[in-house]
């Protein structure tokens, strides 16, 4: 079952699953012909097997009871499939008889009755009509259509214009797998933005802490190390991680009226500059460091992306950090681009002692 932005998960998953079954996954349909008609030619030409796998996963996911979350290529292929089915419905007078089975009809009736109780301005029949009109599905099931702008977004970025990304809060790295292969090969790290590369670096650190012994570097004689030591260790990890990636790292950089722990940059483009500020969860400056210090740095410079890293050494500190994140999700221009991440340095039990 795919998680959609609707209360009627079962109904829409059932409908889409039946659409896939009748139109694509049968003995007569040539899957290649469908993919070539639905999707851009470069995807058909360069990533045909991936497109087949994506369709198979969408068909499987809409047919089971587990909640599945789509990535970029799933969203894109599903969106195009819905468009394809909408056009088919326009051209086929008997569409509803062919593409909706008994279970679909039953679930639509149940969902329509629930909607009618919530909104009696429309008749029950009008509520049902929405479920039978495929042209409404894209708006109902997708929270946005940024994915359809990938060509424009990438081309603008190539010319140095990232205004659309910033205004809409789009991370172009999310769409990496939808780019033509020759463009993907230009980005060996599989990231278009420095922000994406920093995110992967933090994922790497999290993995080494969780499944390795990296956390031991942040303890000395059973006592958590100070922030200065955390910065030093992370500086060395970043130096190694970004080796030969043309990422410049500056420690304790002067910005505005004070210092920020790290600034990273690739070139003069605003979106290729990233600030990193680290605070221990136990610090009395945890809130001020985020709401005042880092924000002031960003306002006084052209840096539009930043990471606020919270180092945790105990269960209480971890819980405090999670609470801090929940309470500090801002939507203003600056803090929209501050990514809060937890550095979980709590001691782990070894496999032999567990």
GUBASE-434235 format. One record per residue (C-alpha): residue number from 1; chain; x, y, z. Coordinates in steps of 0.25 Angstrom, whole numbers. Layout:
! residues N
NUM, A, X, Y, Z
...
END
This chain:
! residues 354
1, A, 0, 0, 0
2, A, 6, 13, -4
3, A, 4, 25, 6
4, A, -3, 36, -1
5, A, -8, 50, 4
6, A, -22, 45, 5
7, A, -31, 38, 16
8, A, -35, 27, 6
9, A, -22, 19, 5
10, A, -29, 6, 3
11, A, -39, 11, -8
12, A, -28, 18, -17
13, A, -18, 7, -15
14, A, -28, -3, -20
15, A, -32, 5, -32
16, A, -18, 7, -36
17, A, -14, -7, -34
18, A, -26, -11, -43
19, A, -22, -1, -53
20, A, -8, -7, -54
21, A, -14, -21, -54
22, A, -23, -19, -66
23, A, -15, -9, -74
24, A, 0, -13, -72
25, A, 2, -27, -65
26, A, -6, -36, -74
27, A, -2, -46, -85
28, A, -5, -37, -97
29, A, 2, -24, -93
30, A, 16, -20, -98
31, A, 22, -14, -86
32, A, 32, -7, -95
33, A, 21, 0, -103
34, A, 15, 5, -91
35, A, 27, 11, -85
36, A, 31, 17, -98
37, A, 18, 24, -99
38, A, 17, 29, -84
39, A, 31, 33, -81
40, A, 41, 43, -87
41, A, 49, 36, -98
42, A, 63, 38, -90
43, A, 57, 29, -79
44, A, 52, 19, -88
45, A, 65, 19, -96
46, A, 75, 19, -84
47, A, 68, 13, -72
48, A, 58, 4, -78
49, A, 60, -7, -68
50, A, 59, 2, -56
51, A, 46, 7, -62
52, A, 41, -7, -63
53, A, 45, -10, -48
54, A, 38, 3, -44
55, A, 25, -1, -50
56, A, 26, -15, -44
57, A, 28, -9, -30
58, A, 17, 1, -32
59, A, 8, -11, -36
60, A, 13, -19, -24
61, A, 12, -8, -14
62, A, -2, -4, -17
63, A, -6, -19, -15
64, A, -1, -22, -1
65, A, -4, -17, 13
66, A, 10, -11, 16
67, A, 12, 4, 16
68, A, 22, 8, 5
69, A, 28, 21, 2
70, A, 32, 25, -12
71, A, 45, 31, -16
72, A, 46, 41, -28
73, A, 45, 31, -40
74, A, 33, 24, -33
75, A, 26, 37, -32
76, A, 29, 41, -46
77, A, 25, 28, -53
78, A, 12, 28, -45
79, A, 9, 42, -48
80, A, 11, 39, -63
81, A, 3, 26, -62
82, A, -9, 33, -56
83, A, -8, 43, -68
84, A, -8, 32, -77
85, A, -20, 26, -71
86, A, -27, 39, -71
87, A, -25, 40, -86
88, A, -30, 26, -87
89, A, -43, 29, -79
90, A, -46, 41, -88
91, A, -44, 32, -101
92, A, -52, 20, -95
93, A, -67, 21, -93
94, A, -67, 7, -85
95, A, -55, 11, -77
96, A, -62, 10, -63
97, A, -67, -4, -67
98, A, -54, -9, -71
99, A, -44, -3, -61
100, A, -52, -3, -48
101, A, -55, -17, -42
102, A, -65, -20, -31
103, A, -56, -17, -19
104, A, -53, -4, -25
105, A, -67, -1, -26
106, A, -70, -5, -12
107, A, -58, 3, -6
108, A, -62, 15, -14
109, A, -76, 15, -9
110, A, -71, 14, 6
111, A, -61, 25, 4
112, A, -72, 34, -3
113, A, -81, 32, 9
114, A, -70, 36, 18
115, A, -68, 49, 10
116, A, -83, 51, 9
117, A, -84, 52, 24
118, A, -72, 62, 25
119, A, -77, 70, 13
120, A, -92, 70, 10
121, A, -91, 81, 1
122, A, -89, 71, -10
123, A, -98, 59, -12
124, A, -94, 45, -10
125, A, -94, 43, -25
126, A, -85, 55, -27
127, A, -75, 50, -17
128, A, -75, 36, -24
129, A, -72, 43, -37
130, A, -59, 49, -32
131, A, -54, 35, -30
132, A, -58, 31, -44
133, A, -51, 42, -51
134, A, -36, 39, -52
135, A, -33, 53, -56
136, A, -35, 57, -41
137, A, -25, 47, -36
138, A, -12, 55, -38
139, A, -17, 66, -30
140, A, -22, 57, -19
141, A, -11, 47, -18
142, A, 1, 57, -19
143, A, 5, 68, -10
144, A, 12, 76, -21
145, A, 17, 74, -35
146, A, 31, 79, -34
147, A, 35, 66, -40
148, A, 30, 71, -54
149, A, 39, 83, -54
150, A, 52, 75, -54
151, A, 57, 79, -67
152, A, 55, 94, -64
153, A, 61, 93, -50
154, A, 73, 86, -55
155, A, 75, 95, -67
156, A, 73, 108, -59
157, A, 83, 103, -48
158, A, 93, 100, -60
159, A, 92, 115, -64
160, A, 94, 119, -49
161, A, 80, 122, -46
162, A, 74, 115, -34
163, A, 63, 124, -30
164, A, 52, 114, -33
165, A, 58, 104, -24
166, A, 60, 114, -13
167, A, 46, 120, -13
168, A, 39, 106, -14
169, A, 49, 99, -4
170, A, 53, 88, -14
171, A, 65, 79, -13
172, A, 69, 76, -27
173, A, 77, 64, -21
174, A, 64, 57, -19
175, A, 62, 56, -34
176, A, 76, 51, -37
177, A, 72, 37, -42
178, A, 63, 44, -53
179, A, 74, 52, -60
180, A, 80, 47, -73
181, A, 92, 37, -70
182, A, 102, 47, -77
183, A, 98, 57, -66
184, A, 98, 48, -55
185, A, 112, 44, -59
186, A, 117, 58, -57
187, A, 113, 57, -42
188, A, 122, 45, -37
189, A, 116, 47, -23
190, A, 102, 45, -28
191, A, 99, 59, -22
192, A, 97, 72, -30
193, A, 97, 81, -18
194, A, 107, 82, -7
195, A, 96, 81, 3
196, A, 93, 67, -2
197, A, 108, 63, 0
198, A, 108, 68, 14
199, A, 95, 60, 17
200, A, 102, 48, 12
201, A, 114, 51, 20
202, A, 105, 51, 32
203, A, 98, 39, 29
204, A, 112, 32, 28
205, A, 116, 37, 41
206, A, 103, 32, 47
207, A, 105, 18, 41
208, A, 119, 17, 46
209, A, 115, 22, 60
210, A, 103, 12, 60
211, A, 110, 0, 54
212, A, 124, 3, 57
213, A, 133, 8, 68
214, A, 133, 23, 64
215, A, 126, 27, 76
216, A, 138, 23, 85
217, A, 146, 35, 80
218, A, 136, 45, 86
219, A, 138, 39, 100
220, A, 151, 40, 109
221, A, 152, 33, 122
222, A, 136, 30, 122
223, A, 134, 45, 121
224, A, 128, 52, 108
225, A, 138, 61, 101
226, A, 136, 76, 100
227, A, 131, 83, 88
228, A, 145, 87, 83
229, A, 149, 72, 82
230, A, 136, 69, 75
231, A, 140, 80, 65
232, A, 154, 74, 63
233, A, 149, 60, 61
234, A, 139, 64, 51
235, A, 148, 73, 43
236, A, 157, 61, 41
237, A, 146, 53, 37
238, A, 141, 63, 27
239, A, 155, 65, 21
240, A, 156, 50, 18
241, A, 142, 49, 13
242, A, 143, 61, 4
243, A, 157, 57, -1
244, A, 158, 60, -16
245, A, 143, 66, -17
246, A, 148, 80, -18
247, A, 141, 84, -5
248, A, 148, 94, 3
249, A, 146, 94, 18
250, A, 149, 105, 28
251, A, 150, 104, 43
252, A, 144, 115, 52
253, A, 141, 124, 41
254, A, 139, 139, 44
255, A, 125, 143, 39
256, A, 118, 155, 43
257, A, 120, 158, 58
258, A, 125, 144, 62
259, A, 130, 131, 58
260, A, 123, 119, 52
261, A, 129, 105, 54
262, A, 131, 101, 39
263, A, 128, 107, 26
264, A, 129, 98, 13
265, A, 129, 103, -1
266, A, 131, 99, -15
267, A, 131, 111, -23
268, A, 124, 125, -23
269, A, 110, 120, -25
270, A, 101, 123, -12
271, A, 95, 109, -12
272, A, 109, 103, -12
273, A, 113, 109, 1
274, A, 109, 102, 14
275, A, 111, 106, 29
276, A, 112, 96, 40
277, A, 110, 99, 55
278, A, 111, 89, 66
279, A, 106, 89, 80
280, A, 105, 79, 91
281, A, 91, 76, 95
282, A, 95, 79, 109
283, A, 99, 93, 105
284, A, 92, 105, 111
285, A, 93, 112, 98
286, A, 86, 101, 90
287, A, 74, 109, 87
288, A, 82, 122, 85
289, A, 92, 116, 76
290, A, 80, 112, 66
291, A, 71, 123, 67
292, A, 81, 135, 69
293, A, 95, 131, 66
294, A, 94, 123, 53
295, A, 82, 131, 47
296, A, 90, 144, 49
297, A, 102, 138, 42
298, A, 93, 134, 30
299, A, 87, 148, 30
300, A, 100, 155, 30
301, A, 105, 146, 18
302, A, 101, 140, 5
303, A, 100, 126, 12
304, A, 86, 120, 9
305, A, 89, 106, 15
306, A, 93, 102, 28
307, A, 94, 90, 37
308, A, 92, 90, 52
309, A, 98, 78, 59
310, A, 94, 74, 73
311, A, 103, 64, 80
312, A, 96, 55, 90
313, A, 103, 46, 100
314, A, 92, 41, 109
315, A, 77, 36, 107
316, A, 72, 49, 113
317, A, 80, 58, 104
318, A, 75, 50, 92
319, A, 61, 52, 96
320, A, 63, 66, 99
321, A, 69, 68, 85
322, A, 57, 61, 78
323, A, 48, 70, 86
324, A, 56, 82, 81
325, A, 55, 78, 67
326, A, 40, 76, 68
327, A, 39, 90, 74
328, A, 48, 97, 64
329, A, 43, 95, 50
330, A, 42, 108, 45
331, A, 36, 113, 31
332, A, 43, 127, 30
333, A, 53, 130, 19
334, A, 65, 126, 27
335, A, 62, 115, 36
336, A, 55, 107, 25
337, A, 69, 104, 20
338, A, 75, 100, 34
339, A, 76, 85, 35
340, A, 76, 80, 49
341, A, 83, 67, 51
342, A, 86, 59, 63
343, A, 100, 53, 66
344, A, 97, 41, 74
345, A, 109, 38, 82
346, A, 103, 30, 93
347, A, 111, 18, 98
348, A, 107, 5, 91
349, A, 107, -9, 97
350, A, 117, -18, 90
351, A, 112, -31, 83
352, A, 119, -40, 93
353, A, 112, -33, 105
354, A, 98, -32, 100
END
